[in-house]
Amino acid sequence: MPRFYCLPPLPSTDTYSLPADAAHHASRVLRLREGDPVQLFDGNGHECHGRIASLPGKHVIIGNLIHTDINRESALKVVLAQALSSSEKMDWVIQKATELGVSEIQPLATERSIAKLSAERATKRTEHWQQVAIAACEQCGRNVLPIIHAPLDIMVWLQKIRGSTHSKFILLPQGAASLQSQQKPDGAAVLLIGAEGGFSAAESDSALLCGFTPIKLGARVLRTETAAVAGLSALQTLWGDFC
């Protein structure tokens, strides 16, 4: 069933006109017709079902709306701190992390990040990543949008999170521990992933001083985008909704 994101609150009336972008996608791309079923969600955990009542001009009117909130969120809150990578890789990580149930994504500028963003570009990229997350939620059935934070320098971010009580993990090739050997987080888990060239010594040392536990995922060195997906999958398997 096609799903469309709508700014909250969801309609309380019997009919609703889709936003312009969603209406174009429904009528011109998906070529939906009168009577076709659709879902609407607001990103805050709410959804409703309905059917296309009419398609006047560029508008798509949804009728017979029934609210059917379903919780599809993981029991484990995960914050993914991802070093900036090339645009295609970063989009892929945002998409897959959303599908894997991540709660927040914090992009980080690191010494070895290939992507370098000015303040203006960072704002535009953050808006773009939010749209990637929305599309991923439409596809996977999530009703809650992950929070996509604006990029920060890794050293600035480490100081912000230093006093946090979250369970904090940094993926390092020389990591001494496996996730399986760690205790289940009492609250949220933070997963820190480096750029294509990994972390500099100063960055990894600072993370360890801020309470991060070095972990590894097998004996092989993973690409940055692979590491994010593998790490999130491992966390969900051990303590989230995959178990």
Biotite code that builds the C-alpha atoms (Angstrom):
import biotite.structure as struc

atoms = struc.array([
    struc.Atom([0.000, 0.000, 0.000], chain_id="A", res_id=1, res_name="MET", atom_name="CA", element="C"),
    struc.Atom([1.494, 3.390, -0.956], chain_id="A", res_id=2, res_name="PRO", atom_name="CA", element="C"),
    struc.Atom([2.475, 5.542, 2.035], chain_id="A", res_id=3, res_name="ARG", atom_name="CA", element="C"),
    struc.Atom([2.770, 9.310, 2.107], chain_id="A", res_id=4, res_name="PHE", atom_name="CA", element="C"),
    struc.Atom([4.330, 11.599, 4.694], chain_id="A", res_id=5, res_name="TYR", atom_name="CA", element="C"),
    struc.Atom([2.132, 14.487, 5.822], chain_id="A", res_id=6, res_name="CYS", atom_name="CA", element="C"),
    struc.Atom([3.128, 17.255, 8.188], chain_id="A", res_id=7, res_name="LEU", atom_name="CA", element="C"),
    struc.Atom([1.488, 16.785, 11.609], chain_id="A", res_id=8, res_name="PRO", atom_name="CA", element="C"),
    struc.Atom([-1.167, 16.735, 12.727], chain_id="A", res_id=9, res_name="PRO", atom_name="CA", element="C"),
    struc.Atom([-2.873, 14.116, 10.616], chain_id="A", res_id=10, res_name="LEU", atom_name="CA", element="C"),
    struc.Atom([-6.332, 15.132, 9.390], chain_id="A", res_id=11, res_name="PRO", atom_name="CA", element="C"),
    struc.Atom([-9.219, 14.647, 11.792], chain_id="A", res_id=12, res_name="SER", atom_name="CA", element="C"),
    struc.Atom([-11.783, 15.058, 9.016], chain_id="A", res_id=13, res_name="THR", atom_name="CA", element="C"),
    struc.Atom([-13.101, 12.396, 6.650], chain_id="A", res_id=14, res_name="ASP", atom_name="CA", element="C"),
    struc.Atom([-11.220, 13.766, 3.644], chain_id="A", res_id=15, res_name="THR", atom_name="CA", element="C"),
    struc.Atom([-7.737, 15.174, 3.080], chain_id="A", res_id=16, res_name="TYR", atom_name="CA", element="C"),
    struc.Atom([-5.921, 16.730, 0.141], chain_id="A", res_id=17, res_name="SER", atom_name="CA", element="C"),
    struc.Atom([-2.388, 15.414, -0.258], chain_id="A", res_id=18, res_name="LEU", atom_name="CA", element="C"),
    struc.Atom([0.454, 17.960, -0.224], chain_id="A", res_id=19, res_name="PRO", atom_name="CA", element="C"),
    struc.Atom([1.595, 19.005, -3.702], chain_id="A", res_id=20, res_name="ALA", atom_name="CA", element="C"),
    struc.Atom([4.696, 16.793, -3.864], chain_id="A", res_id=21, res_name="ASP", atom_name="CA", element="C"),
    struc.Atom([2.851, 13.747, -2.532], chain_id="A", res_id=22, res_name="ALA", atom_name="CA", element="C"),
    struc.Atom([-0.053, 14.394, -4.905], chain_id="A", res_id=23, res_name="ALA", atom_name="CA", element="C"),
    struc.Atom([2.306, 14.537, -7.885], chain_id="A", res_id=24, res_name="HIS", atom_name="CA", element="C"),
    struc.Atom([3.999, 11.316, -6.806], chain_id="A", res_id=25, res_name="HIS", atom_name="CA", element="C"),
    struc.Atom([0.661, 9.566, -6.284], chain_id="A", res_id=26, res_name="ALA", atom_name="CA", element="C"),
    struc.Atom([-0.958, 10.611, -9.565], chain_id="A", res_id=27, res_name="SER", atom_name="CA", element="C"),
    struc.Atom([1.966, 11.048, -11.982], chain_id="A", res_id=28, res_name="ARG", atom_name="CA", element="C"),
    struc.Atom([4.571, 8.579, -10.737], chain_id="A", res_id=29, res_name="VAL", atom_name="CA", element="C"),
    struc.Atom([2.549, 5.805, -9.096], chain_id="A", res_id=30, res_name="LEU", atom_name="CA", element="C"),
    struc.Atom([-0.460, 6.505, -11.340], chain_id="A", res_id=31, res_name="ARG", atom_name="CA", element="C"),
    struc.Atom([-2.936, 5.752, -8.573], chain_id="A", res_id=32, res_name="LEU", atom_name="CA", element="C"),
    struc.Atom([-6.620, 5.969, -9.370], chain_id="A", res_id=33, res_name="ARG", atom_name="CA", element="C"),
    struc.Atom([-9.907, 6.479, -7.535], chain_id="A", res_id=34, res_name="GLU", atom_name="CA", element="C"),
    struc.Atom([-10.547, 3.728, -5.008], chain_id="A", res_id=35, res_name="GLY", atom_name="CA", element="C"),
    struc.Atom([-6.872, 2.826, -4.522], chain_id="A", res_id=36, res_name="ASP", atom_name="CA", element="C"),
    struc.Atom([-5.906, 2.377, -0.825], chain_id="A", res_id=37, res_name="PRO", atom_name="CA", element="C"),
    struc.Atom([-3.204, 4.584, 0.716], chain_id="A", res_id=38, res_name="VAL", atom_name="CA", element="C"),
    struc.Atom([-1.610, 5.233, 4.100], chain_id="A", res_id=39, res_name="GLN", atom_name="CA", element="C"),
    struc.Atom([-0.683, 8.595, 5.599], chain_id="A", res_id=40, res_name="LEU", atom_name="CA", element="C"),
    struc.Atom([1.786, 9.135, 8.468], chain_id="A", res_id=41, res_name="PHE", atom_name="CA", element="C"),
    struc.Atom([3.027, 12.229, 10.269], chain_id="A", res_id=42, res_name="ASP", atom_name="CA", element="C"),
    struc.Atom([6.513, 11.218, 11.459], chain_id="A", res_id=43, res_name="GLY", atom_name="CA", element="C"),
    struc.Atom([5.436, 11.478, 15.100], chain_id="A", res_id=44, res_name="ASN", atom_name="CA", element="C"),
    struc.Atom([4.101, 7.933, 15.390], chain_id="A", res_id=45, res_name="GLY", atom_name="CA", element="C"),
    struc.Atom([0.631, 8.332, 13.894], chain_id="A", res_id=46, res_name="HIS", atom_name="CA", element="C"),
    struc.Atom([-0.855, 6.885, 10.735], chain_id="A", res_id=47, res_name="GLU", atom_name="CA", element="C"),
    struc.Atom([-4.212, 6.545, 9.027], chain_id="A", res_id=48, res_name="CYS", atom_name="CA", element="C"),
    struc.Atom([-5.620, 4.578, 6.121], chain_id="A", res_id=49, res_name="HIS", atom_name="CA", element="C"),
    struc.Atom([-7.901, 5.793, 3.389], chain_id="A", res_id=50, res_name="GLY", atom_name="CA", element="C"),
    struc.Atom([-8.767, 5.539, -0.293], chain_id="A", res_id=51, res_name="ARG", atom_name="CA", element="C"),
    struc.Atom([-8.375, 7.980, -3.137], chain_id="A", res_id=52, res_name="ILE", atom_name="CA", element="C"),
    struc.Atom([-11.734, 9.696, -3.478], chain_id="A", res_id=53, res_name="ALA", atom_name="CA", element="C"),
    struc.Atom([-10.939, 11.930, -6.459], chain_id="A", res_id=54, res_name="SER", atom_name="CA", element="C"),
    struc.Atom([-8.097, 13.423, -8.504], chain_id="A", res_id=55, res_name="LEU", atom_name="CA", element="C"),
    struc.Atom([-9.239, 16.903, -9.554], chain_id="A", res_id=56, res_name="PRO", atom_name="CA", element="C"),
    struc.Atom([-6.522, 18.650, -11.570], chain_id="A", res_id=57, res_name="GLY", atom_name="CA", element="C"),
    struc.Atom([-3.213, 18.430, -9.710], chain_id="A", res_id=58, res_name="LYS", atom_name="CA", element="C"),
    struc.Atom([-4.926, 17.503, -6.449], chain_id="A", res_id=59, res_name="HIS", atom_name="CA", element="C"),
    struc.Atom([-5.409, 14.092, -4.858], chain_id="A", res_id=60, res_name="VAL", atom_name="CA", element="C"),
    struc.Atom([-8.238, 13.834, -2.342], chain_id="A", res_id=61, res_name="ILE", atom_name="CA", element="C"),
    struc.Atom([-8.141, 10.993, 0.193], chain_id="A", res_id=62, res_name="ILE", atom_name="CA", element="C"),
    struc.Atom([-11.417, 9.826, 1.727], chain_id="A", res_id=63, res_name="GLY", atom_name="CA", element="C"),
    struc.Atom([-12.700, 7.255, 4.224], chain_id="A", res_id=64, res_name="ASN", atom_name="CA", element="C"),
    struc.Atom([-9.857, 8.072, 6.627], chain_id="A", res_id=65, res_name="LEU", atom_name="CA", element="C"),
    struc.Atom([-9.411, 5.725, 9.575], chain_id="A", res_id=66, res_name="ILE", atom_name="CA", element="C"),
    struc.Atom([-6.693, 6.265, 12.194], chain_id="A", res_id=67, res_name="HIS", atom_name="CA", element="C"),
    struc.Atom([-4.757, 3.043, 12.849], chain_id="A", res_id=68, res_name="THR", atom_name="CA", element="C"),
    struc.Atom([-1.655, 3.936, 14.871], chain_id="A", res_id=69, res_name="ASP", atom_name="CA", element="C"),
    struc.Atom([0.823, 1.055, 14.955], chain_id="A", res_id=70, res_name="ILE", atom_name="CA", element="C"),
    struc.Atom([4.116, 1.113, 16.850], chain_id="A", res_id=71, res_name="ASN", atom_name="CA", element="C"),
    struc.Atom([6.918, -0.172, 14.620], chain_id="A", res_id=72, res_name="ARG", atom_name="CA", element="C"),
    struc.Atom([9.785, 1.327, 16.624], chain_id="A", res_id=73, res_name="GLU", atom_name="CA", element="C"),
    struc.Atom([12.620, -0.674, 18.119], chain_id="A", res_id=74, res_name="SER", atom_name="CA", element="C"),
    struc.Atom([12.822, -1.076, 21.881], chain_id="A", res_id=75, res_name="ALA", atom_name="CA", element="C"),
    struc.Atom([16.445, 0.095, 21.616], chain_id="A", res_id=76, res_name="LEU", atom_name="CA", element="C"),
    struc.Atom([17.133, 3.768, 20.976], chain_id="A", res_id=77, res_name="LYS", atom_name="CA", element="C"),
    struc.Atom([20.245, 4.085, 18.801], chain_id="A", res_id=78, res_name="VAL", atom_name="CA", element="C"),
    struc.Atom([22.140, 7.242, 17.886], chain_id="A", res_id=79, res_name="VAL", atom_name="CA", element="C"),
    struc.Atom([24.335, 6.799, 14.808], chain_id="A", res_id=80, res_name="LEU", atom_name="CA", element="C"),
    struc.Atom([27.285, 9.195, 14.756], chain_id="A", res_id=81, res_name="ALA", atom_name="CA", element="C"),
    struc.Atom([28.495, 8.886, 11.175], chain_id="A", res_id=82, res_name="GLN", atom_name="CA", element="C"),
    struc.Atom([31.571, 10.568, 9.731], chain_id="A", res_id=83, res_name="ALA", atom_name="CA", element="C"),
    struc.Atom([30.793, 12.442, 6.533], chain_id="A", res_id=84, res_name="LEU", atom_name="CA", element="C"),
    struc.Atom([31.442, 10.486, 3.368], chain_id="A", res_id=85, res_name="SER", atom_name="CA", element="C"),
    struc.Atom([30.687, 11.048, -0.312], chain_id="A", res_id=86, res_name="SER", atom_name="CA", element="C"),
    struc.Atom([27.132, 12.139, -1.066], chain_id="A", res_id=87, res_name="SER", atom_name="CA", element="C"),
    struc.Atom([26.043, 8.787, -2.508], chain_id="A", res_id=88, res_name="GLU", atom_name="CA", element="C"),
    struc.Atom([27.440, 6.815, 0.420], chain_id="A", res_id=89, res_name="LYS", atom_name="CA", element="C"),
    struc.Atom([25.973, 9.221, 2.959], chain_id="A", res_id=90, res_name="MET", atom_name="CA", element="C"),
    struc.Atom([22.527, 9.000, 1.348], chain_id="A", res_id=91, res_name="ASP", atom_name="CA", element="C"),
    struc.Atom([22.764, 5.209, 1.432], chain_id="A", res_id=92, res_name="TRP", atom_name="CA", element="C"),
    struc.Atom([23.718, 5.211, 5.114], chain_id="A", res_id=93, res_name="VAL", atom_name="CA", element="C"),
    struc.Atom([20.827, 7.568, 5.995], chain_id="A", res_id=94, res_name="ILE", atom_name="CA", element="C"),
    struc.Atom([18.387, 5.362, 4.091], chain_id="A", res_id=95, res_name="GLN", atom_name="CA", element="C"),
    struc.Atom([19.530, 2.060, 5.573], chain_id="A", res_id=96, res_name="LYS", atom_name="CA", element="C"),
    struc.Atom([19.921, 3.446, 9.088], chain_id="A", res_id=97, res_name="ALA", atom_name="CA", element="C"),
    struc.Atom([16.325, 4.665, 8.938], chain_id="A", res_id=98, res_name="THR", atom_name="CA", element="C"),
    struc.Atom([15.140, 1.239, 7.809], chain_id="A", res_id=99, res_name="GLU", atom_name="CA", element="C"),
    struc.Atom([17.131, -0.353, 10.653], chain_id="A", res_id=100, res_name="LEU", atom_name="CA", element="C"),
    struc.Atom([15.289, 1.749, 13.237], chain_id="A", res_id=101, res_name="GLY", atom_name="CA", element="C"),
    struc.Atom([17.886, 4.345, 14.210], chain_id="A", res_id=102, res_name="VAL", atom_name="CA", element="C"),
    struc.Atom([16.510, 7.128, 16.413], chain_id="A", res_id=103, res_name="SER", atom_name="CA", element="C"),
    struc.Atom([18.996, 9.881, 15.616], chain_id="A", res_id=104, res_name="GLU", atom_name="CA", element="C"),
    struc.Atom([21.750, 10.455, 13.066], chain_id="A", res_id=105, res_name="ILE", atom_name="CA", element="C"),
    struc.Atom([24.600, 12.843, 13.800], chain_id="A", res_id=106, res_name="GLN", atom_name="CA", element="C"),
    struc.Atom([26.816, 13.548, 10.755], chain_id="A", res_id=107, res_name="PRO", atom_name="CA", element="C"),
    struc.Atom([30.382, 14.401, 11.775], chain_id="A", res_id=108, res_name="LEU", atom_name="CA", element="C"),
    struc.Atom([33.169, 16.269, 10.042], chain_id="A", res_id=109, res_name="ALA", atom_name="CA", element="C"),
    struc.Atom([36.377, 14.349, 10.707], chain_id="A", res_id=110, res_name="THR", atom_name="CA", element="C"),
    struc.Atom([39.995, 14.810, 9.698], chain_id="A", res_id=111, res_name="GLU", atom_name="CA", element="C"),
    struc.Atom([39.770, 12.129, 7.029], chain_id="A", res_id=112, res_name="ARG", atom_name="CA", element="C"),
    struc.Atom([36.271, 12.887, 5.760], chain_id="A", res_id=113, res_name="SER", atom_name="CA", element="C"),
    struc.Atom([36.262, 13.198, 1.985], chain_id="A", res_id=114, res_name="ILE", atom_name="CA", element="C"),
    struc.Atom([33.205, 15.463, 2.022], chain_id="A", res_id=115, res_name="ALA", atom_name="CA", element="C"),
    struc.Atom([33.843, 19.013, 3.234], chain_id="A", res_id=116, res_name="LYS", atom_name="CA", element="C"),
    struc.Atom([30.742, 21.150, 3.732], chain_id="A", res_id=117, res_name="LEU", atom_name="CA", element="C"),
    struc.Atom([30.424, 24.888, 4.086], chain_id="A", res_id=118, res_name="SER", atom_name="CA", element="C"),
    struc.Atom([27.721, 26.201, 6.408], chain_id="A", res_id=119, res_name="ALA", atom_name="CA", element="C"),
    struc.Atom([25.358, 26.801, 3.475], chain_id="A", res_id=120, res_name="GLU", atom_name="CA", element="C"),
    struc.Atom([25.991, 23.389, 1.949], chain_id="A", res_id=121, res_name="ARG", atom_name="CA", element="C"),
    struc.Atom([25.623, 21.722, 5.346], chain_id="A", res_id=122, res_name="ALA", atom_name="CA", element="C"),
    struc.Atom([22.144, 23.224, 5.730], chain_id="A", res_id=123, res_name="THR", atom_name="CA", element="C"),
    struc.Atom([21.110, 22.034, 2.263], chain_id="A", res_id=124, res_name="LYS", atom_name="CA", element="C"),
    struc.Atom([22.551, 18.563, 2.837], chain_id="A", res_id=125, res_name="ARG", atom_name="CA", element="C"),
    struc.Atom([20.716, 18.235, 6.155], chain_id="A", res_id=126, res_name="THR", atom_name="CA", element="C"),
    struc.Atom([17.441, 19.100, 4.429], chain_id="A", res_id=127, res_name="GLU", atom_name="CA", element="C"),
    struc.Atom([18.251, 16.575, 1.696], chain_id="A", res_id=128, res_name="HIS", atom_name="CA", element="C"),
    struc.Atom([19.041, 13.850, 4.253], chain_id="A", res_id=129, res_name="TRP", atom_name="CA", element="C"),
    struc.Atom([15.711, 14.525, 5.943], chain_id="A", res_id=130, res_name="GLN", atom_name="CA", element="C"),
    struc.Atom([13.959, 13.838, 2.643], chain_id="A", res_id=131, res_name="GLN", atom_name="CA", element="C"),
    struc.Atom([15.969, 10.618, 2.251], chain_id="A", res_id=132, res_name="VAL", atom_name="CA", element="C"),
    struc.Atom([14.792, 9.543, 5.712], chain_id="A", res_id=133, res_name="ALA", atom_name="CA", element="C"),
    struc.Atom([11.178, 10.409, 4.863], chain_id="A", res_id=134, res_name="ILE", atom_name="CA", element="C"),
    struc.Atom([11.326, 8.284, 1.718], chain_id="A", res_id=135, res_name="ALA", atom_name="CA", element="C"),
    struc.Atom([12.838, 5.415, 3.717], chain_id="A", res_id=136, res_name="ALA", atom_name="CA", element="C"),
    struc.Atom([10.021, 5.652, 6.286], chain_id="A", res_id=137, res_name="CYS", atom_name="CA", element="C"),
    struc.Atom([7.453, 5.603, 3.486], chain_id="A", res_id=138, res_name="GLU", atom_name="CA", element="C"),
    struc.Atom([9.031, 2.413, 2.181], chain_id="A", res_id=139, res_name="GLN", atom_name="CA", element="C"),
    struc.Atom([9.673, 0.512, 5.418], chain_id="A", res_id=140, res_name="CYS", atom_name="CA", element="C"),
    struc.Atom([6.523, 1.357, 7.354], chain_id="A", res_id=141, res_name="GLY", atom_name="CA", element="C"),
    struc.Atom([8.009, 3.483, 10.143], chain_id="A", res_id=142, res_name="ARG", atom_name="CA", element="C"),
    struc.Atom([5.707, 6.153, 11.506], chain_id="A", res_id=143, res_name="ASN", atom_name="CA", element="C"),
    struc.Atom([8.468, 7.976, 13.418], chain_id="A", res_id=144, res_name="VAL", atom_name="CA", element="C"),
    struc.Atom([11.080, 9.979, 11.543], chain_id="A", res_id=145, res_name="LEU", atom_name="CA", element="C"),
    struc.Atom([14.631, 9.770, 12.878], chain_id="A", res_id=146, res_name="PRO", atom_name="CA", element="C"),
    struc.Atom([16.162, 13.065, 13.930], chain_id="A", res_id=147, res_name="ILE", atom_name="CA", element="C"),
    struc.Atom([18.799, 14.196, 11.421], chain_id="A", res_id=148, res_name="ILE", atom_name="CA", element="C"),
    struc.Atom([21.146, 16.632, 13.153], chain_id="A", res_id=149, res_name="HIS", atom_name="CA", element="C"),
    struc.Atom([23.187, 19.268, 11.381], chain_id="A", res_id=150, res_name="ALA", atom_name="CA", element="C"),
    struc.Atom([26.823, 18.229, 10.827], chain_id="A", res_id=151, res_name="PRO", atom_name="CA", element="C"),
    struc.Atom([29.283, 18.965, 13.620], chain_id="A", res_id=152, res_name="LEU", atom_name="CA", element="C"),
    struc.Atom([33.032, 18.756, 13.969], chain_id="A", res_id=153, res_name="ASP", atom_name="CA", element="C"),
    struc.Atom([33.800, 15.485, 15.738], chain_id="A", res_id=154, res_name="ILE", atom_name="CA", element="C"),
    struc.Atom([35.803, 17.157, 18.511], chain_id="A", res_id=155, res_name="MET", atom_name="CA", element="C"),
    struc.Atom([32.955, 19.563, 19.260], chain_id="A", res_id=156, res_name="VAL", atom_name="CA", element="C"),
    struc.Atom([30.455, 16.710, 19.308], chain_id="A", res_id=157, res_name="TRP", atom_name="CA", element="C"),
    struc.Atom([32.628, 14.565, 21.597], chain_id="A", res_id=158, res_name="LEU", atom_name="CA", element="C"),
    struc.Atom([32.710, 17.335, 24.168], chain_id="A", res_id=159, res_name="GLN", atom_name="CA", element="C"),
    struc.Atom([28.916, 17.668, 23.969], chain_id="A", res_id=160, res_name="LYS", atom_name="CA", element="C"),
    struc.Atom([28.377, 13.957, 24.581], chain_id="A", res_id=161, res_name="ILE", atom_name="CA", element="C"),
    struc.Atom([31.196, 13.491, 27.095], chain_id="A", res_id=162, res_name="ARG", atom_name="CA", element="C"),
    struc.Atom([28.949, 13.528, 30.158], chain_id="A", res_id=163, res_name="GLY", atom_name="CA", element="C"),
    struc.Atom([26.201, 11.426, 28.583], chain_id="A", res_id=164, res_name="SER", atom_name="CA", element="C"),
    struc.Atom([25.148, 8.222, 30.323], chain_id="A", res_id=165, res_name="THR", atom_name="CA", element="C"),
    struc.Atom([24.421, 6.502, 27.000], chain_id="A", res_id=166, res_name="HIS", atom_name="CA", element="C"),
    struc.Atom([26.272, 3.298, 26.161], chain_id="A", res_id=167, res_name="SER", atom_name="CA", element="C"),
    struc.Atom([28.912, 4.548, 23.710], chain_id="A", res_id=168, res_name="LYS", atom_name="CA", element="C"),
    struc.Atom([30.712, 2.390, 21.145], chain_id="A", res_id=169, res_name="PHE", atom_name="CA", element="C"),
    struc.Atom([33.357, 3.311, 18.589], chain_id="A", res_id=170, res_name="ILE", atom_name="CA", element="C"),
    struc.Atom([34.160, 0.941, 15.756], chain_id="A", res_id=171, res_name="LEU", atom_name="CA", element="C"),
    struc.Atom([37.929, 0.479, 15.459], chain_id="A", res_id=172, res_name="LEU", atom_name="CA", element="C"),
    struc.Atom([39.911, -2.167, 13.557], chain_id="A", res_id=173, res_name="PRO", atom_name="CA", element="C"),
    struc.Atom([41.960, -2.684, 16.699], chain_id="A", res_id=174, res_name="GLN", atom_name="CA", element="C"),
    struc.Atom([38.869, -2.794, 18.887], chain_id="A", res_id=175, res_name="GLY", atom_name="CA", element="C"),
    struc.Atom([39.413, -5.243, 21.718], chain_id="A", res_id=176, res_name="ALA", atom_name="CA", element="C"),
    struc.Atom([35.799, -6.108, 22.451], chain_id="A", res_id=177, res_name="ALA", atom_name="CA", element="C"),
    struc.Atom([32.837, -7.550, 20.606], chain_id="A", res_id=178, res_name="SER", atom_name="CA", element="C"),
    struc.Atom([29.345, -6.136, 21.029], chain_id="A", res_id=179, res_name="LEU", atom_name="CA", element="C"),
    struc.Atom([28.208, -9.497, 22.323], chain_id="A", res_id=180, res_name="GLN", atom_name="CA", element="C"),
    struc.Atom([30.536, -9.125, 25.309], chain_id="A", res_id=181, res_name="SER", atom_name="CA", element="C"),
    struc.Atom([28.945, -5.805, 26.355], chain_id="A", res_id=182, res_name="GLN", atom_name="CA", element="C"),
    struc.Atom([26.093, -5.277, 28.779], chain_id="A", res_id=183, res_name="GLN", atom_name="CA", element="C"),
    struc.Atom([22.690, -4.339, 27.397], chain_id="A", res_id=184, res_name="LYS", atom_name="CA", element="C"),
    struc.Atom([22.332, -0.539, 27.385], chain_id="A", res_id=185, res_name="PRO", atom_name="CA", element="C"),
    struc.Atom([20.091, 0.854, 30.112], chain_id="A", res_id=186, res_name="ASP", atom_name="CA", element="C"),
    struc.Atom([19.135, 3.721, 27.837], chain_id="A", res_id=187, res_name="GLY", atom_name="CA", element="C"),
    struc.Atom([20.290, 4.680, 24.379], chain_id="A", res_id=188, res_name="ALA", atom_name="CA", element="C"),
    struc.Atom([23.281, 3.287, 22.512], chain_id="A", res_id=189, res_name="ALA", atom_name="CA", element="C"),
    struc.Atom([25.614, 5.540, 20.521], chain_id="A", res_id=190, res_name="VAL", atom_name="CA", element="C"),
    struc.Atom([27.519, 4.029, 17.595], chain_id="A", res_id=191, res_name="LEU", atom_name="CA", element="C"),
    struc.Atom([30.449, 6.076, 16.249], chain_id="A", res_id=192, res_name="LEU", atom_name="CA", element="C"),
    struc.Atom([31.625, 5.249, 12.710], chain_id="A", res_id=193, res_name="ILE", atom_name="CA", element="C"),
    struc.Atom([34.672, 6.763, 11.005], chain_id="A", res_id=194, res_name="GLY", atom_name="CA", element="C"),
    struc.Atom([35.206, 8.050, 7.481], chain_id="A", res_id=195, res_name="ALA", atom_name="CA", element="C"),
    struc.Atom([36.682, 6.187, 4.506], chain_id="A", res_id=196, res_name="GLU", atom_name="CA", element="C"),
    struc.Atom([40.172, 6.531, 5.987], chain_id="A", res_id=197, res_name="GLY", atom_name="CA", element="C"),
    struc.Atom([39.104, 5.827, 9.552], chain_id="A", res_id=198, res_name="GLY", atom_name="CA", element="C"),
    struc.Atom([39.757, 8.062, 12.555], chain_id="A", res_id=199, res_name="PHE", atom_name="CA", element="C"),
    struc.Atom([42.925, 10.003, 13.215], chain_id="A", res_id=200, res_name="SER", atom_name="CA", element="C"),
    struc.Atom([44.816, 9.056, 16.373], chain_id="A", res_id=201, res_name="ALA", atom_name="CA", element="C"),
    struc.Atom([43.666, 12.268, 18.042], chain_id="A", res_id=202, res_name="ALA", atom_name="CA", element="C"),
    struc.Atom([40.013, 11.546, 17.247], chain_id="A", res_id=203, res_name="GLU", atom_name="CA", element="C"),
    struc.Atom([40.030, 7.954, 18.458], chain_id="A", res_id=204, res_name="SER", atom_name="CA", element="C"),
    struc.Atom([41.989, 8.893, 21.602], chain_id="A", res_id=205, res_name="ASP", atom_name="CA", element="C"),
    struc.Atom([39.506, 11.673, 22.355], chain_id="A", res_id=206, res_name="SER", atom_name="CA", element="C"),
    struc.Atom([36.570, 9.301, 21.891], chain_id="A", res_id=207, res_name="ALA", atom_name="CA", element="C"),
    struc.Atom([38.091, 6.825, 24.340], chain_id="A", res_id=208, res_name="LEU", atom_name="CA", element="C"),
    struc.Atom([38.630, 9.619, 26.868], chain_id="A", res_id=209, res_name="LEU", atom_name="CA", element="C"),
    struc.Atom([34.935, 10.515, 26.458], chain_id="A", res_id=210, res_name="CYS", atom_name="CA", element="C"),
    struc.Atom([33.855, 7.036, 27.502], chain_id="A", res_id=211, res_name="GLY", atom_name="CA", element="C"),
    struc.Atom([33.569, 5.209, 24.193], chain_id="A", res_id=212, res_name="PHE", atom_name="CA", element="C"),
    struc.Atom([34.237, 1.474, 24.205], chain_id="A", res_id=213, res_name="THR", atom_name="CA", element="C"),
    struc.Atom([36.300, 0.280, 21.205], chain_id="A", res_id=214, res_name="PRO", atom_name="CA", element="C"),
    struc.Atom([34.600, -2.599, 19.418], chain_id="A", res_id=215, res_name="ILE", atom_name="CA", element="C"),
    struc.Atom([35.156, -4.589, 16.251], chain_id="A", res_id=216, res_name="LYS", atom_name="CA", element="C"),
    struc.Atom([32.796, -6.451, 13.941], chain_id="A", res_id=217, res_name="LEU", atom_name="CA", element="C"),
    struc.Atom([34.744, -9.489, 12.854], chain_id="A", res_id=218, res_name="GLY", atom_name="CA", element="C"),
    struc.Atom([38.310, -9.760, 11.632], chain_id="A", res_id=219, res_name="ALA", atom_name="CA", element="C"),
    struc.Atom([37.863, -7.713, 8.452], chain_id="A", res_id=220, res_name="ARG", atom_name="CA", element="C"),
    struc.Atom([38.098, -3.968, 7.864], chain_id="A", res_id=221, res_name="VAL", atom_name="CA", element="C"),
    struc.Atom([34.695, -2.675, 6.725], chain_id="A", res_id=222, res_name="LEU", atom_name="CA", element="C"),
    struc.Atom([33.920, 0.245, 4.464], chain_id="A", res_id=223, res_name="ARG", atom_name="CA", element="C"),
    struc.Atom([32.321, 3.168, 6.277], chain_id="A", res_id=224, res_name="THR", atom_name="CA", element="C"),
    struc.Atom([28.863, 2.521, 4.813], chain_id="A", res_id=225, res_name="GLU", atom_name="CA", element="C"),
    struc.Atom([29.130, -1.217, 5.488], chain_id="A", res_id=226, res_name="THR", atom_name="CA", element="C"),
    struc.Atom([30.268, -0.582, 9.056], chain_id="A", res_id=227, res_name="ALA", atom_name="CA", element="C"),
    struc.Atom([27.214, 1.558, 9.809], chain_id="A", res_id=228, res_name="ALA", atom_name="CA", element="C"),
    struc.Atom([24.746, -1.042, 8.538], chain_id="A", res_id=229, res_name="VAL", atom_name="CA", element="C"),
    struc.Atom([26.592, -3.958, 10.149], chain_id="A", res_id=230, res_name="ALA", atom_name="CA", element="C"),
    struc.Atom([26.884, -2.167, 13.480], chain_id="A", res_id=231, res_name="GLY", atom_name="CA", element="C"),
    struc.Atom([23.229, -1.145, 13.585], chain_id="A", res_id=232, res_name="LEU", atom_name="CA", element="C"),
    struc.Atom([22.142, -4.654, 12.597], chain_id="A", res_id=233, res_name="SER", atom_name="CA", element="C"),
    struc.Atom([24.275, -6.123, 15.380], chain_id="A", res_id=234, res_name="ALA", atom_name="CA", element="C"),
    struc.Atom([22.817, -3.742, 17.965], chain_id="A", res_id=235, res_name="LEU", atom_name="CA", element="C"),
    struc.Atom([19.253, -4.546, 16.882], chain_id="A", res_id=236, res_name="GLN", atom_name="CA", element="C"),
    struc.Atom([20.002, -8.267, 16.901], chain_id="A", res_id=237, res_name="THR", atom_name="CA", element="C"),
    struc.Atom([21.436, -8.216, 20.408], chain_id="A", res_id=238, res_name="LEU", atom_name="CA", element="C"),
    struc.Atom([19.158, -5.744, 22.158], chain_id="A", res_id=239, res_name="TRP", atom_name="CA", element="C"),
    struc.Atom([16.542, -4.363, 19.766], chain_id="A", res_id=240, res_name="GLY", atom_name="CA", element="C"),
    struc.Atom([13.659, -5.660, 17.705], chain_id="A", res_id=241, res_name="ASP", atom_name="CA", element="C"),
    struc.Atom([15.666, -8.257, 15.756], chain_id="A", res_id=242, res_name="PHE", atom_name="CA", element="C"),
    struc.Atom([16.024, -10.497, 18.801], chain_id="A", res_id=243, res_name="CYS", atom_name="CA", element="C"),
])
